[in-house]
Amino acid sequence: MQRIILAGIKHSGKSTIGWNLSAHLNLYFADLDDLILRDTEKYETVRQLYRELGAEGFQRQEKESLKLFLQTYENKSFVLSLGGGTIENK
C-alpha cells in the first residue's frame, strides 16, 4: 500500500504535482479542497466557504473532511494534496 500526502504553502503546485504523481504511479488522487467542497455541498469555492465560515469554521471543516477521507481510504493507496494551511491546523 502506498500513501503519499503532499503538503506545502498555498499555490505551490501540490495539486498539479499530485495529479501527475498519481497518474505516473497509477494511484487514486484526492485534493483536500475538493473533498471539503464535496462534503459541504453548499459552496462553489473554498474561498467562498472560508469567507462564510471564517478561519475557525474552515479549519473545523477541513479537519472533518480529512478525517472522513482517511477513514474511507484506510486500507487503500492514494496521493492526497492538502490545503496550504492544513499542517497548521491542530
N, CA, C and O atoms as a MOPAC input file, in Angstrom:
PM7 MOZYME 1SCF
protein

 N      0.84000 1    -1.17400 1     0.00000 1
 C      0.00000 1     0.00000 1     0.00000 1
 C      0.88800 1     1.24200 1     0.00000 1
 O      1.84600 1     1.34300 1     0.76700 1
 N      0.55100 1     2.17500 1    -0.86900 1
 C      1.28400 1     3.44000 1    -0.93400 1
 C      0.34700 1     4.58500 1    -0.58000 1
 O     -0.77300 1     4.68700 1    -1.08000 1
 N      0.84800 1     5.43900 1     0.30100 1
 C      0.12500 1     6.66500 1     0.63400 1
 C      1.09800 1     7.82000 1     0.55300 1
 O      2.11500 1     7.85500 1     1.24700 1
 N      0.77200 1     8.74800 1    -0.29400 1
 C      1.62100 1     9.92100 1    -0.46500 1
 C      0.76200 1    11.13900 1    -0.16800 1
 O     -0.28700 1    11.33300 1    -0.78100 1
 N      1.21100 1    11.95800 1     0.77500 1
 C      0.47000 1    13.15600 1     1.15700 1
 C      1.36300 1    14.36300 1     0.90600 1
 O      2.46400 1    14.46000 1     1.44800 1
 N      0.87800 1    15.27200 1     0.08400 1
 C      1.64200 1    16.46100 1    -0.28900 1
 C      1.18800 1    17.64900 1     0.55000 1
 O     -0.00100 1    17.96300 1     0.61500 1
 N      2.13500 1    18.29300 1     1.17900 1
 C      1.86800 1    19.48100 1     1.99200 1
 C      2.82000 1    20.58400 1     1.56000 1
 O      3.93800 1    20.31600 1     1.11900 1
 N      2.37400 1    21.81500 1     1.68800 1
 C      3.21600 1    22.95400 1     1.33900 1
 C      2.38400 1    24.22200 1     1.37200 1
 O      1.18300 1    24.18700 1     1.63600 1
 N      3.02800 1    25.32800 1     1.10400 1
 C      2.33300 1    26.60900 1     1.12800 1
 C      1.32400 1    26.66900 1    -0.02500 1
 O      1.45700 1    25.95400 1    -1.01800 1
 N      0.30500 1    27.54300 1     0.12600 1
 C     -0.70900 1    27.61700 1    -0.92200 1
 C     -0.09800 1    28.09700 1    -2.23500 1
 O      0.84900 1    28.88300 1    -2.26300 1
 N     -0.66900 1    27.59900 1    -3.29800 1
 C     -0.24900 1    27.91900 1    -4.66700 1
 C      1.17300 1    27.43900 1    -4.98100 1
 O      1.85900 1    28.02500 1    -5.81800 1
 N      1.60700 1    26.37700 1    -4.30900 1
 C      2.95900 1    25.86400 1    -4.56800 1
 C      2.96100 1    24.70200 1    -5.55400 1
 O      4.02700 1    24.17700 1    -5.87800 1
 N      1.79100 1    24.29000 1    -6.04000 1
 C      1.72900 1    23.24400 1    -7.05400 1
 C      1.41300 1    21.85600 1    -6.52600 1
 O      1.61600 1    20.86700 1    -7.23000 1
 N      0.92200 1    21.76700 1    -5.30600 1
 C      0.62200 1    20.45500 1    -4.70000 1
 C     -0.38300 1    19.66600 1    -5.52800 1
 O     -0.20300 1    18.46900 1    -5.75000 1
 N     -1.42800 1    20.32200 1    -5.97900 1
 C     -2.46100 1    19.62200 1    -6.75600 1
 C     -1.92700 1    19.16200 1    -8.10600 1
 O     -2.17500 1    18.03200 1    -8.52400 1
 N     -1.20400 1    20.02600 1    -8.77500 1
 C     -0.63700 1    19.67400 1   -10.07900 1
 C      0.33400 1    18.50600 1    -9.95200 1
 O      0.27400 1    17.54900 1   -10.72400 1
 N      1.21200 1    18.59200 1    -8.98900 1
 C      2.16300 1    17.50300 1    -8.75600 1
 C      1.41900 1    16.24000 1    -8.34600 1
 O      1.76300 1    15.14300 1    -8.78500 1
 N      0.40600 1    16.39000 1    -7.51200 1
 C     -0.37600 1    15.24300 1    -7.06700 1
 C     -1.03700 1    14.51000 1    -8.21700 1
 O     -0.98000 1    13.28200 1    -8.29300 1
 N     -1.67600 1    15.27000 1    -9.12700 1
 C     -2.29700 1    14.65000 1   -10.30100 1
 C     -1.27100 1    13.88900 1   -11.11700 1
 O     -1.48800 1    12.73300 1   -11.48100 1
 N     -0.16000 1    14.53600 1   -11.40100 1
 C      0.87500 1    13.90100 1   -12.22000 1
 C      1.46800 1    12.68100 1   -11.53700 1
 O      1.68100 1    11.65100 1   -12.17600 1
 N      1.73500 1    12.79200 1   -10.25300 1
 C      2.30800 1    11.68200 1    -9.49700 1
 C      1.34200 1    10.50400 1    -9.43700 1
 O      1.74600 1     9.35500 1    -9.61800 1
 N      0.08500 1    10.78300 1    -9.18500 1
 C     -0.90100 1     9.69900 1    -9.10500 1
 C     -1.05800 1     9.00600 1   -10.45900 1
 O     -1.21600 1     7.78700 1   -10.51400 1
 N     -1.01700 1     9.76300 1   -11.53600 1
 C     -1.10700 1     9.16000 1   -12.87200 1
 C      0.11400 1     8.28400 1   -13.14100 1
 O     -0.00300 1     7.17600 1   -13.66500 1
 N      1.27500 1     8.79300 1   -12.77700 1
 C      2.52000 1     8.04700 1   -13.00100 1
 C      2.55200 1     6.75100 1   -12.19400 1
 O      3.02000 1     5.72400 1   -12.68500 1
 N      2.05400 1     6.79600 1   -10.95600 1
 C      2.07500 1     5.62600 1   -10.07600 1
 C      0.78500 1     4.79800 1   -10.15100 1
 O      0.66300 1     3.75500 1    -9.50800 1
 N     -0.16900 1     5.28300 1   -10.94900 1
 C     -1.46900 1     4.61300 1   -11.08700 1
 C     -2.17200 1     4.48700 1    -9.73300 1
 O     -2.63400 1     3.40800 1    -9.36200 1
 N     -2.24600 1     5.60500 1    -9.00100 1
 C     -2.90000 1     5.65600 1    -7.69700 1
 C     -4.06700 1     6.63600 1    -7.74300 1
 O     -4.09900 1     7.54000 1    -8.57700 1
 N     -5.00700 1     6.45000 1    -6.85200 1
 C     -6.12200 1     7.37900 1    -6.71100 1
 C     -5.58700 1     8.72300 1    -6.22400 1
 O     -4.71100 1     8.76800 1    -5.36000 1
 N     -6.11200 1     9.81900 1    -6.77500 1
 C     -5.71300 1    11.15100 1    -6.34200 1
 C     -6.88300 1    11.88000 1    -5.72100 1
 O     -8.00100 1    11.81900 1    -6.23400 1
 N     -6.63600 1    12.57200 1    -4.61700 1
 C     -7.64700 1    13.41800 1    -3.98100 1
 C     -7.01000 1    14.74100 1    -3.57200 1
 O     -5.85100 1    14.79300 1    -3.15900 1
 N     -7.78300 1    15.79000 1    -3.69600 1
 C     -7.36500 1    17.12500 1    -3.27200 1
 C     -8.26700 1    17.51800 1    -2.10600 1
 O     -9.49000 1    17.49200 1    -2.23900 1
 N     -7.68700 1    17.87800 1    -0.97600 1
 C     -8.48000 1    18.17600 1     0.21600 1
 C     -9.46600 1    19.31200 1    -0.02400 1
 O    -10.58200 1    19.26600 1     0.49500 1
 N     -9.09500 1    20.31200 1    -0.78000 1
 C    -10.03300 1    21.40500 1    -1.06900 1
 C    -11.27700 1    20.87600 1    -1.78800 1
 O    -12.39400 1    21.29000 1    -1.47700 1
 N    -11.09100 1    19.97100 1    -2.74000 1
 C    -12.22800 1    19.37800 1    -3.44500 1
 C    -13.07500 1    18.53300 1    -2.50400 1
 O    -14.30300 1    18.53500 1    -2.59500 1
 N    -12.42000 1    17.81200 1    -1.60100 1
 C    -13.15100 1    16.99100 1    -0.63200 1
 C    -13.99900 1    17.86100 1     0.29600 1
 O    -15.13000 1    17.50400 1     0.62700 1
 N    -13.45500 1    18.99000 1     0.70900 1
 C    -14.18400 1    19.91200 1     1.57600 1
 C    -15.44100 1    20.41200 1     0.86200 1
 O    -16.52400 1    20.42800 1     1.44700 1
 N    -15.29700 1    20.81300 1    -0.38500 1
 C    -16.44700 1    21.30600 1    -1.14800 1
 C    -17.47600 1    20.20200 1    -1.35300 1
 O    -18.67800 1    20.45500 1    -1.27100 1
 N    -17.02100 1    18.98900 1    -1.61600 1
 C    -17.93800 1    17.85900 1    -1.77100 1
 C    -18.69100 1    17.59300 1    -0.47300 1
 O    -19.89700 1    17.34900 1    -0.48700 1
 N    -17.98000 1    17.64000 1     0.63900 1
 C    -18.59200 1    17.32200 1     1.92500 1
 C    -19.58200 1    18.38700 1     2.38700 1
 O    -20.55700 1    18.06700 1     3.06700 1
 N    -19.34900 1    19.62900 1     2.03300 1
 C    -20.25700 1    20.68900 1     2.47100 1
 C    -21.44600 1    20.83200 1     1.52800 1
 O    -22.54000 1    21.17800 1     1.97300 1
 N    -21.25600 1    20.57500 1     0.24100 1
 C    -22.29500 1    20.64600 1    -0.79300 1
 C    -22.98300 1    22.00700 1    -0.89800 1
 O    -23.95600 1    22.14900 1    -1.63800 1
 N    -22.50500 1    22.97900 1    -0.18800 1
 C    -23.16500 1    24.28700 1    -0.15700 1
 C    -22.36100 1    25.37000 1    -0.88100 1
 O    -22.91900 1    26.37500 1    -1.32100 1
 N    -21.07900 1    25.16400 1    -0.99800 1
 C    -20.20200 1    26.21600 1    -1.51000 1
 C    -19.60800 1    25.82100 1    -2.85300 1
 O    -19.34500 1    24.64700 1    -3.11500 1
 N    -19.40100 1    26.82400 1    -3.70000 1
 C    -18.82200 1    26.57300 1    -5.01800 1
 C    -17.29800 1    26.65100 1    -4.98900 1
 O    -16.62500 1    25.99900 1    -5.78700 1
 N    -16.75600 1    27.44800 1    -4.07000 1
 C    -15.30400 1    27.59900 1    -3.98600 1
 C    -14.86200 1    27.54900 1    -2.52800 1
 O    -15.64000 1    27.82200 1    -1.61300 1
 N    -13.60500 1    27.19700 1    -2.33700 1
 C    -13.03100 1    27.19300 1    -0.99300 1
 C    -12.99600 1    28.61400 1    -0.45100 1
 O    -13.21000 1    28.82700 1     0.74200 1
 N    -12.73200 1    29.57400 1    -1.30300 1
 C    -12.69100 1    30.98400 1    -0.87600 1
 C    -14.04700 1    31.41500 1    -0.31800 1
 O    -14.11000 1    32.08500 1     0.71300 1
 N    -15.13200 1    31.03400 1    -0.99600 1
 C    -16.47500 1    31.35700 1    -0.52600 1
 C    -16.74500 1    30.70300 1     0.82600 1
 O    -17.27500 1    31.34400 1     1.73400 1
 N    -16.38300 1    29.43700 1     0.95900 1
 C    -16.56500 1    28.71200 1     2.21300 1
 C    -15.79700 1    29.40100 1     3.34100 1
 O    -16.32600 1    29.58600 1     4.43700 1
 N    -14.54900 1    29.77700 1     3.06600 1
 C    -13.70300 1    30.43700 1     4.06100 1
 C    -14.30600 1    31.76700 1     4.49900 1
 O    -14.32200 1    32.09400 1     5.68500 1
 N    -14.79800 1    32.52500 1     3.53100 1
 C    -15.40800 1    33.82800 1     3.86200 1
 C    -16.62700 1    33.65900 1     4.76400 1
 O    -16.81400 1    34.41700 1     5.71600 1
 N    -17.44300 1    32.67300 1     4.46300 1
 C    -18.67900 1    32.49300 1     5.22400 1
 C    -18.45800 1    31.84000 1     6.58700 1
 O    -19.12400 1    32.20300 1     7.55600 1
 N    -17.53500 1    30.88700 1     6.67500 1
 C    -17.31000 1    30.17700 1     7.92700 1
 C    -16.23700 1    30.81600 1     8.80200 1
 O    -16.19500 1    30.57700 1    10.00900 1
 N    -15.37700 1    31.62200 1     8.20300 1
 C    -14.25100 1    32.19000 1     8.93300 1
 C    -13.14500 1    31.16000 1     9.09000 1
 O    -13.30700 1    29.99700 1     8.71900 1
 N    -12.02000 1    31.59500 1     9.64400 1
 C    -10.85500 1    30.72100 1     9.76500 1
 C    -11.13900 1    29.49100 1    10.61800 1
 O    -10.79700 1    28.37200 1    10.23500 1
 N    -11.76400 1    29.69700 1    11.77000 1
 C    -12.01800 1    28.57000 1    12.67000 1
 C    -13.01900 1    27.58500 1    12.07300 1
 O    -12.83000 1    26.37200 1    12.17200 1
 N    -14.06100 1    28.08900 1    11.46700 1
 C    -15.05800 1    27.22000 1    10.84200 1
 C    -14.47500 1    26.43700 1     9.68300 1
 O    -14.76400 1    25.25400 1     9.50400 1
 N    -13.64200 1    27.12000 1     8.89300 1
 C    -12.99100 1    26.44000 1     7.77600 1
 C    -12.07200 1    25.33900 1     8.28600 1
 O    -12.07500 1    24.23100 1     7.74900 1
 N    -11.28900 1    25.63100 1     9.31600 1
 C    -10.37500 1    24.62800 1     9.85900 1
 C    -11.13000 1    23.43200 1    10.43300 1
 O    -10.67000 1    22.29600 1    10.31200 1
 N    -12.27300 1    23.67100 1    11.04900 1
 C    -13.10000 1    22.55100 1    11.54600 1
 C    -13.55100 1    21.66900 1    10.39100 1
 O    -13.46500 1    20.44400 1    10.46700 1
 N    -14.03400 1    22.30100 1     9.31200 1
 C    -14.48900 1    21.52900 1     8.15600 1
 C    -13.33100 1    20.80200 1     7.48700 1
 O    -13.47000 1    19.65600 1     7.06000 1
 N    -12.19900 1    21.46700 1     7.39800 1
 C    -11.00400 1    20.85900 1     6.81500 1
 C    -10.61900 1    19.60200 1     7.59200 1
 O    -10.31800 1    18.56200 1     7.00500 1
 N    -10.63100 1    19.71100 1     8.91000 1
 C    -10.29400 1    18.58100 1     9.77800 1
 C    -11.28300 1    17.43500 1     9.58400 1
 O    -10.87600 1    16.27700 1     9.48300 1
 N    -12.56600 1    17.74500 1     9.53200 1
 C    -13.59400 1    16.71500 1     9.35900 1
 C    -13.48000 1    16.02700 1     8.00300 1
 O    -13.60300 1    14.80600 1     7.91000 1
 N    -13.24800 1    16.80400 1     6.95900 1
 C    -13.12300 1    16.22500 1     5.62500 1
 C    -11.87900 1    15.34500 1     5.51900 1
 O    -11.91600 1    14.28900 1     4.88900 1
 N    -10.79100 1    15.77300 1     6.12700 1
 C     -9.57200 1    14.96700 1     6.12300 1
 C     -9.77800 1    13.67200 1     6.90100 1
 O     -9.36700 1    12.59900 1     6.46000 1
 N    -10.41100 1    13.78300 1     8.04700 1
 C    -10.68900 1    12.60000 1     8.87400 1
 C    -11.56300 1    11.60600 1     8.10600 1
 O    -11.28100 1    10.40800 1     8.10500 1
 N    -12.61400 1    12.09100 1     7.45800 1
 C    -13.50400 1    11.22500 1     6.69000 1
 C    -12.75700 1    10.54200 1     5.54700 1
 O    -12.93800 1     9.34800 1     5.30900 1
 N    -11.92600 1    11.29300 1     4.84800 1
 C    -11.15700 1    10.70900 1     3.74700 1
 C    -10.22800 1     9.60900 1     4.25700 1
 O    -10.17900 1     8.51900 1     3.68600 1
 N     -9.50000 1     9.89200 1     5.32300 1
 C     -8.54800 1     8.90000 1     5.84500 1
 C     -9.26100 1     7.65500 1     6.37000 1
 O     -8.72700 1     6.55100 1     6.26800 1
 N    -10.44000 1     7.81600 1     6.92200 1
 C    -11.21400 1     6.65200 1     7.36100 1
 C    -11.70200 1     5.84200 1     6.16100 1
 O    -11.65400 1     4.61200 1     6.16800 1
 N    -12.16900 1     6.54300 1     5.13700 1
 C    -12.69200 1     5.87800 1     3.94700 1
 C    -11.59300 1     5.12900 1     3.19200 1
 O    -11.82900 1     4.04400 1     2.66200 1
 N    -10.41500 1     5.69900 1     3.14700 1
 C     -9.29800 1     5.10900 1     2.40100 1
 C     -8.26500 1     4.47300 1     3.32500 1
 O     -7.08300 1     4.39300 1     2.99200 1
 N     -8.71700 1     4.03100 1     4.46600 1
 C     -7.83200 1     3.47800 1     5.49100 1
 C     -6.93900 1     2.34900 1     4.96400 1
 O     -5.77200 1     2.26400 1     5.34500 1
 N     -7.45400 1     1.50600 1     4.11800 1
 C     -6.68800 1     0.35900 1     3.62700 1
 C     -6.41700 1     0.45100 1     2.13200 1
 O     -6.29600 1    -0.57100 1     1.45600 1
 N     -6.32100 1     1.67100 1     1.61400 1
 C     -6.12600 1     1.86000 1     0.18300 1
 C     -4.93700 1     2.77300 1    -0.08500 1
 O     -4.52300 1     3.56000 1     0.76600 1
 N     -4.41300 1     2.64500 1    -1.27200 1
 C     -3.31500 1     3.51200 1    -1.70900 1
 C     -3.89100 1     4.79300 1    -2.30300 1
 O     -4.97600 1     4.78500 1    -2.88400 1
 N     -3.15200 1     5.89900 1    -2.15000 1
 C     -3.61800 1     7.16900 1    -2.70000 1
 C     -2.50700 1     8.20400 1    -2.68500 1
 O     -1.47500 1     8.04200 1    -2.03300 1
 N     -2.75900 1     9.27700 1    -3.43300 1
 C     -1.98300 1    10.51100 1    -3.35300 1
 C     -2.98400 1    11.56800 1    -2.90500 1
 O     -4.05300 1    11.70400 1    -3.50000 1
 N     -2.64800 1    12.31200 1    -1.86800 1
 C     -3.53400 1    13.33800 1    -1.32500 1
 C     -2.80800 1    14.66600 1    -1.26300 1
 O     -1.70600 1    14.76400 1    -0.72200 1
 N     -3.43400 1    15.67900 1    -1.82000 1
 C     -2.90700 1    17.04000 1    -1.74900 1
 C     -3.65800 1    17.78800 1    -0.65600 1
 O     -4.88100 1    17.91700 1    -0.71500 1
 N     -2.93000 1    18.27900 1     0.33600 1
 C     -3.53000 1    19.04100 1     1.42800 1
 C     -3.67700 1    20.50200 1     1.03600 1
 O     -3.06700 1    20.95400 1     0.06600 1
 N     -4.48400 1    21.24200 1     1.78700 1
 C     -4.58500 1    22.67700 1     1.59300 1
 C     -3.34000 1    23.35700 1     2.16600 1
 O     -2.61500 1    22.76800 1     2.96800 1
 N     -3.10600 1    24.57600 1     1.75300 1
 C     -1.89900 1    25.29000 1     2.17600 1
 C     -1.76000 1    25.47500 1     3.65900 1
 O     -0.63800 1    25.54800 1     4.16000 1
 N     -2.86300 1    25.55400 1     4.39200 1
 C     -2.80100 1    25.78000 1     5.83400 1
 C     -3.08900 1    24.53700 1     6.67100 1
 O     -3.12400 1    24.61500 1     7.89900 1
 N     -3.29200 1    23.41100 1     6.03000 1
 C     -3.69500 1    22.21000 1     6.75600 1
 C     -2.72100 1    21.82400 1     7.86300 1
 O     -3.14900 1    21.44100 1     8.95200 1
 N     -1.44100 1    21.91700 1     7.60600 1
 C     -0.47100 1    21.47000 1     8.60600 1
 C     -0.42100 1    22.40000 1     9.81700 1
 O      0.15300 1    22.04400 1    10.84600 1
 N     -1.01400 1    23.58300 1     9.70400 1
 C     -1.08400 1    24.49500 1    10.84700 1
 C     -2.30100 1    24.21500 1    11.71300 1
 O     -2.43500 1    24.77700 1    12.80000 1
 N     -3.19600 1    23.34400 1    11.23400 1
 C     -4.44000 1    23.03100 1    11.92600 1
 C     -4.18600 1    21.89700 1    12.91100 1
 O     -3.84900 1    20.78400 1    12.50700 1
 N     -4.34700 1    22.18000 1    14.21300 1
 C     -4.09300 1    21.17100 1    15.22300 1
 C     -5.07000 1    20.03200 1    15.06900 1
 O     -5.02200 1    19.06900 1    15.83400 1

